[in-house]
Amino acid sequence: MAALTWVTHHRLWALGGGVIILVAAVAAALWFFVLRSPATTVDLRQALSLYRQEQRQRGQGTSGRIPPPGVYPYRTSGGEQLSVGGISRSFPTDSEMIVTDARCATMKWEPLEQHTEGLVVCPVADGALTITSALSYEQIAGTQTTSVIRCPAHTYLVPPDPTVGARWHTTCHSPGQNVVFSGVVVGASSVDVGGHGIPALHTRLSLTFSGPETGTNPNDYWISLQDGLILRQKETVAVSQAAGPLGSVHYTEQMAISLTSASPIR
């Protein structure tokens, strides 16, 4: 409002000077909102390099109940948006999941160098798969955010005795933030991967954030009953931040991924 008022009171300025100011303002906005919000695709070569480095650090000791380590390809759709400056960017049409494991598996989806999200999943004695932590990295509009949400026992990706309608409820934490996980078994299904049907369990995890960020993050997962690999995922995010580098901001994301090959690339 102040800028608009200032221009109104000085409308007798020469046109040339006004154009120069306008061009400078547009250039500044382009630099801040576009050049500072890049979308650099992570290709297969980069994903393999990241996998090899991370797997070496984790060592060996895999379990047959979690996905074999490697890089898995997915068809991809969706994107993310901010409520300021018209900032938005799309995810690539193809992306990779980087799976590293030892006793537990880290399944990390990294479609862009500026966007990473994933889960650390562990098998437990009752046949379930538990989520020990959820991680994310975001670089957008000149800001960088790294988040690790720690979860207690019984935060399931696949619960024990996964009957249709089975529900669970836990509270996870990151610094200054509470995240309520509510899960439900939707049902059994078969997911087509490269022309082959893979038995899957469809679960839905709904995350509710409270603290500096508030909002919801429902996720639908189709999990392989053979090894716990994510065969499909659909996610929606709607989170608001009352204060931050850009002031009050609303962030939204929509994504859908579908596995195209069950053979890991190494």
N, C-alpha and C positions, 0 to 999 in steps of 0.2 A: 504493500500500500504506500509506503514512504516513497519508493521510486516513482510510482504513478503520480503521486502528488507533486513531486519535484519537477517532473516533465511538464505537467499541466501549468505550473507557475512560470515555466521558462519556454513557452511555446513560440516566442518570437526569435529564438535562436536561428541562425542561418541554417538552411536545409543541409548544406554540405557537412557541417559539424554534427548535426543530428544523425546523419547516415553513418558517419565514422563511429559515433558512439554506439549506434545500433549494431553495426558489424562487429565491433569489439565485444559487445555483450553476447551476441550470438556465438562468436568464436569461443568465448569463455565458457558458455553453457555447453557447447559441443565438447570441449576439452574435459570438463568436469563430469558430464553425464554419459558421454559415449566413450571417449578415449580412456577414461578412468574406470569403465565398466566393460573390459574386453571379454570376448568369448572365444578362448583358444581351445580347440578340440584336442582331446587326448587320443592319439591314434594307437593302433595295435603295437607299433614299435615301442612307443613310450610306455604303454601299459605293461609290456613284457619286461622292459628295463626296471620298472617299479616293482613288479612281482619278484624278479630275481634278487633284487637288493633286499626286499623285505623278507623273503623266504629264507635267505642266508642268515639274516639276523635272528629269525625265530628258531632255526634248526629243524630237526626231524622229530618224529614221534607221532605220526598221524593216527587217527582213529577211523575205523571203517564207517562210523555213524555220522561223520561230517564230510563235506565235499572234498574230493581230491584237489590238491592245490593246483593253481594255474590261472590262466586268463580265459574268461568265458565271454562269447559275443552275444549281444542282445539287439533286437530291433527296438527303437526308442522313439518316443514322441513326448512333446510337452515343452515347458519353459518356465521362467520365473519373472516376476514383476515387482517393482517398488511403486509406492503411491506418490513419489516425488519425481519431478522432471521427466515423466513419461518413460522411465527406465524399464526396459524389458529385454530379455534375450531368450533365444530358443536353444534347446538341447539338440545335438546332432541326431540324425536319423539312425545311426549305428553307434553303439557304445560298448564298453567292456566292464565286466565285474572282475576285480582282482581278488583271488582267494588265496590266502596264506594260512597255514595251520601248523599246529604242534599238538597240544592236547585239545585246544579249542580252535575254531576257525574264525578268521577275520574276513568278512565279505564286504568289500569296499567298491562302491560304484563311483567312478570318476569320469563323467562325460566331458568335463571341461577342466583345464588347469585351475580355474577359479571356482570350482564347485566339486566337493567330495562329500559323500555320505556313506555310512556303513554300520555294520553290526559286528559285535564279537559274540559268537554263539558257542556254547559248550554242551556236550552230551552229559546227561546225568544218569544215575543208576536205574531210575524208573522208566527209562526209554524216552524221556522228554528231551527237548532242546531248550536251554535257557539262554536268555540274553543277559550277558554280564555288563555290557556297555554299548552305547550308541554314540557314534562320532560324526562330526561334520566340520567342513571347512568352507568358508564363503568369502570371496573377494568381489565386492560390487560397490560402485559409486565411490571409489577411493578408500573404502574401509575393508578391514580384514577381521574375520571372526572365526575362531577355532573353539569348538565345543566338544566336551566329552561328558556324557551323561552316564553316571554309575548306577547300576541296578542291583537290587537284592535278589536273593534266591526266590524262585517261583515267578520270575518275570519270564514267561514262556514265549518262545516262537512256536513251538509245538508242545502242548501240554501232555502229561501222562494220560493214558486212556482217552484219546481224543474223540469222544463221541460228539455228534452234532448238537450244538447248543451249549457245550461246556464253556464255562466262563472263568476268568481270573482277573485279579485286580491288584496292582502294586504301585508304590510311589518310588520313583527314581530321583536322583539329585545331581545337579551340577552346581558350581559355586553361585550362591544367591538365587538359585532357581529350583523349583519343584516341578516334576513332570509325572503326572498320573498316567500309568499304562493300564488300559482296560482291553482285555482280549476275549475273543469268542471264536469257537470252531464253527465255520459256516458249513463245511461238508467236504466229502471226498470227491475227487474229479480226476480227469486225465488231461494232461497238457500235451499238445502236439509240439514236438521239438524235432525239426528236420525230417518230418514225415513219420516219426515214431511217437506213439502215445506213452507218456511216462506217468505212472500213478502219482497223485499229488494230494496234499491236504490243503484246503483253502481256509486260512485263518484271517481274522481282521483285528488289527491292533489300532486302538484310538488313543492318541497322546493328547493330554490337556496340559498346557503350560501356565504357570502362575509365578509371578516375580517381576523382574524388569521387563520380561516379555510375557505376553498373554495371548492365548489363542489355541487352535486345535490342529492336529496332524493325523488324520485317519489314513491307515495303510491297509491294503489288501495284499496278502501274500499267497502264492501257490507254491508249496514247499514239496520237493521230491521226497517221497516216502522211502526211497532207496538210500539217499545219503544226505538229505537236508539242504540240498542246493535250492536257491531261489529260482524257480522256473518262470514265474511271472510276478510282477509287482505293479500296483497302481497306488499312487500317493497324491494327496492334496494337502497343502499347507496354507494356513491363514493365520498369521502372527502379527501382532502390533507391538511396537516399542514406543513407550511414552516419551523417552528422552534418549538422545544419542548424538553422534556427530552431525546428523542431518535433521535433528529435531524429532517430532512425532512422525513415525513411518509405519506403513502397513506393508507387509511382505506376503506375497502369494506365490505358490508353486503348484504346478500340475505335471505329473510325469507318469509314463507307462512304459514298462520294459518287458520284453518277451524273449526268452532264450532261443537262439537259433542252432546251437550245437552243444550237446552234452559232453563233448570231448574237450578237456582243457588243453590250451596251448601253452607250451613251456619253452 
